[in-house]
Amino acid sequence: MSGTIRHEILDDGIARVVLDHEPRLNAINNAMWDELSSLFERFDADSDLRCIMITGAGEKAFSTGADISEFEENRSTIEKARAYAKRTHGALRTIQSCRHPVIAEIRGLCVGGGLETALCADLRIAGKSARFGIPVKRLGLVVAYDEMRGLVETVGRSNSLRILLEGDIFGAEEALGMGLINRVVEDAQVAEESLATAKRIAEGAPLVARWHKKFARRLMDPAPLTAEENDESFTCFGTEDFQIGYRAFLDKKKPAFTGR
């Protein structure tokens, strides 16, 4: 089996993406990186979506990252590594920049490029037996700026260096303690909790979720906000969803948001 990216659209505007390369612990090969890029570009353009879940096939791994069997092809020279980075960094950016909220549903191993992929999600829910790490010191390769950014933004400089310099594989409770993941549940409940989280997100006004994701990302940039950026905070008051939301609140009814 060469590996592929599977996806399905569930109810309530929720999509589920599966990294399916189970015999190789869902290692992501070249074709899969390209599929991820294409798929998340399509998702970004789909206004009917409200939340996306991403997970690995089976119970053993979310993903172990780059497919080692392709290292000779992808990373045996500086020139090959640069070309490979263009592909992988582009795929990671499409996940991270997707305007819809993304949840990583994590079981088993989530290491190397697999962890970097999970860090592109907005929320991460893991089973108790999940394991994390970026042990690239054993391979003699460096985590590039574009790959490290999500790690540093999520857990800070000190925890990032602890992960990279020690290069060990650690458990879900430690990952939770450093803020690498948002929630730990029993292994058998990971899919259920991820879907329940996606449904809670999908119940809200989708435009608001997209704005909050955009604003949180922008606030990681130290550059001062422009007047136009500050003013965007008030755009919601001109939306149909705001009218629906506040009237439903006054009437003590559940709002049915339209995304307009």
C-alpha positions as CSV (number, residue, x, y, z in Angstrom):
1,M,0.0,0.0,0.0
2,S,1.5,3.3,-1.1
3,G,-0.5,5.6,1.2
4,T,-3.2,8.1,0.4
5,I,-5.3,10.8,2.0
6,R,-8.9,9.9,2.5
7,H,-11.7,12.3,3.4
8,E,-15.4,12.4,4.0
9,I,-17.9,15.2,4.6
10,L,-20.0,14.5,7.7
11,D,-23.2,16.2,8.9
12,D,-23.2,19.8,10.1
13,G,-20.4,20.9,7.7
14,I,-17.7,18.8,9.4
15,A,-15.0,17.2,7.3
16,R,-12.8,14.3,8.4
17,V,-9.4,13.7,6.8
18,V,-7.4,10.5,7.3
19,L,-3.7,10.0,6.7
20,D,-3.9,6.5,5.4
21,H,-0.5,4.7,5.2
22,E,-1.1,2.3,8.1
23,P,1.6,-0.3,7.2
24,R,4.2,2.5,7.6
25,L,2.5,4.1,10.7
26,N,0.9,6.7,8.5
27,A,4.2,8.1,7.2
28,I,3.5,10.9,4.7
29,N,5.1,10.3,1.3
30,N,5.4,12.8,-1.5
31,A,2.1,12.0,-3.1
32,M,0.3,12.4,0.3
33,W,1.9,15.8,0.9
34,D,0.6,16.9,-2.5
35,E,-2.8,15.4,-1.7
36,L,-2.9,17.3,1.6
37,S,-2.1,20.6,-0.1
38,S,-4.8,20.1,-2.8
39,L,-7.4,19.0,-0.3
40,F,-7.0,21.8,2.2
41,E,-6.9,24.4,-0.6
42,R,-10.4,23.0,-1.7
43,F,-11.5,23.0,1.9
44,D,-10.5,26.6,2.4
45,A,-12.6,27.7,-0.6
46,D,-15.7,25.8,0.6
47,S,-17.9,28.1,2.6
48,D,-20.2,25.3,3.7
49,L,-17.6,23.8,5.9
50,R,-17.5,24.7,9.6
51,C,-14.8,22.4,11.0
52,I,-12.2,19.8,9.8
53,M,-10.8,16.9,11.7
54,I,-7.5,15.2,10.7
55,T,-6.3,11.9,12.0
56,G,-4.3,8.8,11.1
57,A,-5.6,5.4,10.0
58,G,-5.7,2.7,12.6
59,E,-4.8,2.8,16.3
60,K,-1.0,2.8,16.2
61,A,-0.2,6.3,14.9
62,F,-1.4,9.7,13.9
63,S,1.7,9.9,11.8
64,T,5.4,9.3,12.1
65,G,6.1,12.1,9.6
66,A,8.2,11.9,6.5
67,D,8.5,8.6,4.8
68,I,12.0,7.4,5.5
69,S,12.0,5.2,2.4
70,E,12.0,8.4,0.3
71,F,15.0,10.1,2.0
72,E,17.4,9.2,-0.7
73,E,15.1,10.8,-3.3
74,N,14.1,13.8,-1.1
75,R,17.0,14.7,1.2
76,S,20.3,13.1,0.0
77,T,21.6,16.5,-1.2
78,I,21.0,20.2,-0.3
79,E,19.2,20.8,-3.6
80,K,16.9,17.8,-3.1
81,A,16.2,18.9,0.5
82,R,15.2,22.4,-0.7
83,A,12.8,21.0,-3.3
84,Y,11.3,18.6,-0.8
85,A,10.9,21.5,1.8
86,K,9.0,23.5,-0.8
87,R,6.5,20.6,-1.1
88,T,6.2,19.8,2.6
89,H,6.2,23.4,3.9
90,G,3.6,24.3,1.4
91,A,1.3,21.4,2.6
92,L,1.8,22.4,6.2
93,R,0.9,26.0,5.4
94,T,-2.3,25.0,3.6
95,I,-3.5,23.3,6.8
96,Q,-2.4,26.1,9.1
97,S,-3.8,28.8,7.0
98,C,-7.1,27.1,6.2
99,R,-9.8,29.5,7.4
100,H,-11.9,26.8,9.0
101,P,-11.1,25.4,12.5
102,V,-9.0,22.2,12.3
103,I,-8.9,19.5,15.0
104,A,-6.1,16.9,15.2
105,E,-7.4,13.6,16.5
106,I,-4.4,11.8,17.8
107,R,-3.9,8.1,18.7
108,G,-0.6,6.3,19.1
109,L,2.6,7.9,17.7
110,C,2.6,11.5,16.7
111,V,6.3,12.2,16.0
112,G,8.5,14.1,13.6
113,G,6.6,15.6,10.7
114,G,3.5,14.0,12.1
115,L,3.7,16.2,15.1
116,E,4.5,19.2,12.9
117,T,1.3,18.4,10.9
118,A,-0.7,18.1,14.1
119,L,0.6,21.5,15.2
120,C,-0.9,23.1,12.2
121,A,-4.3,22.2,13.6
122,D,-6.0,24.6,16.0
123,L,-6.9,22.0,18.6
124,R,-5.3,18.7,19.5
125,I,-7.2,15.9,21.2
126,A,-5.2,12.8,22.2
127,G,-5.6,9.4,23.7
128,K,-3.9,8.5,27.0
129,S,-1.4,6.2,25.2
130,A,-0.4,8.7,22.5
131,R,3.3,9.4,22.2
132,F,5.0,12.6,21.0
133,G,8.4,13.8,19.9
134,I,10.6,15.1,17.2
135,P,13.7,12.9,17.4
136,V,15.6,14.3,14.4
137,K,18.9,14.6,16.3
138,R,19.2,10.9,15.6
139,L,19.1,11.6,11.8
140,G,21.4,14.5,11.8
141,L,18.9,16.9,10.2
142,V,17.5,20.2,11.4
143,V,13.9,21.3,11.9
144,A,13.6,24.3,9.5
145,Y,12.1,27.6,10.5
146,D,8.8,26.9,8.7
147,E,8.6,23.5,10.5
148,M,9.6,24.8,13.9
149,R,7.3,27.9,13.9
150,G,4.2,26.0,15.0
151,L,6.1,24.2,17.8
152,V,7.5,27.4,19.3
153,E,4.2,29.3,19.0
154,T,2.5,26.5,20.8
155,V,4.8,25.5,23.6
156,G,7.4,28.3,23.7
157,R,11.1,28.4,23.2
158,S,12.1,26.4,26.3
159,N,9.7,23.5,25.7
160,S,10.6,23.5,22.0
161,L,14.3,23.1,22.8
162,R,13.5,20.5,25.4
163,I,11.7,18.4,22.7
164,L,14.4,19.0,20.0
165,L,17.6,18.8,22.0
166,E,16.6,15.8,24.1
167,G,15.0,14.1,21.2
168,D,13.0,11.6,23.3
169,I,9.5,10.3,22.9
170,F,7.1,11.4,25.7
171,G,3.6,10.7,26.8
172,A,0.3,12.5,26.6
173,E,0.2,13.8,30.1
174,E,3.6,15.6,29.6
175,A,2.3,16.9,26.3
176,L,-0.8,18.3,28.0
177,G,1.3,19.9,30.7
178,M,3.4,21.9,28.2
179,G,0.4,22.9,26.2
180,L,1.3,20.7,23.2
181,I,-2.2,19.2,23.2
182,N,-5.5,20.6,24.5
183,R,-7.2,17.5,25.9
184,V,-6.4,13.9,26.9
185,V,-9.1,11.2,26.9
186,E,-9.3,7.4,27.1
187,D,-8.0,5.9,23.9
188,A,-11.4,4.5,23.0
189,Q,-12.9,7.9,23.3
190,V,-10.6,9.9,21.0
191,A,-12.8,9.8,17.9
192,E,-16.0,10.4,19.9
193,E,-14.5,13.4,21.8
194,S,-13.0,14.9,18.5
195,L,-16.4,14.7,16.8
196,A,-18.2,16.2,19.8
197,T,-15.7,19.0,19.8
198,A,-16.2,19.6,16.1
199,K,-19.9,19.7,16.6
200,R,-19.6,22.3,19.3
201,I,-17.5,24.4,17.0
202,A,-20.0,23.8,14.1
203,E,-22.9,25.0,16.2
204,G,-21.4,28.4,16.4
205,A,-21.4,31.2,13.9
206,P,-18.9,30.0,11.2
207,L,-17.9,33.6,10.3
208,V,-17.0,34.2,13.9
209,A,-14.9,31.0,14.1
210,R,-13.0,32.1,11.0
211,W,-12.4,35.6,12.4
212,H,-11.2,34.3,15.7
213,K,-8.8,31.9,14.0
214,K,-7.5,34.7,11.8
215,F,-7.1,37.2,14.7
216,A,-5.3,34.6,16.9
217,R,-2.8,34.0,14.1
218,R,-2.4,37.7,13.5
219,L,-1.6,38.4,17.1
220,M,1.4,36.1,16.9
221,D,2.9,38.7,14.6
222,P,4.6,41.5,16.7
223,A,3.8,44.1,14.1
224,P,1.3,46.7,15.3
225,L,-2.3,46.2,14.1
226,T,-3.4,48.7,11.4
227,A,-6.6,50.7,11.8
228,E,-8.2,48.5,9.1
229,E,-7.3,45.4,11.1
230,N,-8.7,46.8,14.3
231,D,-11.9,47.8,12.5
232,E,-12.4,44.3,11.1
233,S,-13.4,43.3,14.7
234,F,-16.7,45.2,14.2
235,T,-17.6,43.6,10.8
236,C,-19.6,40.9,12.6
237,F,-22.2,43.4,13.6
238,G,-23.2,43.7,9.9
239,T,-23.7,40.0,9.4
240,E,-26.9,38.0,9.1
241,D,-25.5,35.6,11.7
242,F,-25.3,38.4,14.3
243,Q,-28.9,39.2,13.8
244,I,-29.8,35.5,14.1
245,G,-27.6,35.1,17.2
246,Y,-28.7,37.9,19.3
247,R,-32.4,37.5,18.5
248,A,-32.2,33.8,19.4
249,F,-30.5,34.7,22.6
250,L,-33.2,37.1,23.5
251,D,-35.9,34.6,22.6
252,K,-34.1,31.8,24.4
253,K,-33.9,29.7,21.3
254,K,-31.0,27.8,19.7
255,P,-29.6,29.9,16.7
256,A,-29.4,28.4,13.3
257,F,-26.5,30.2,11.7
258,T,-26.2,30.6,7.9
259,G,-22.6,31.7,7.6
260,R,-23.7,35.1,6.1
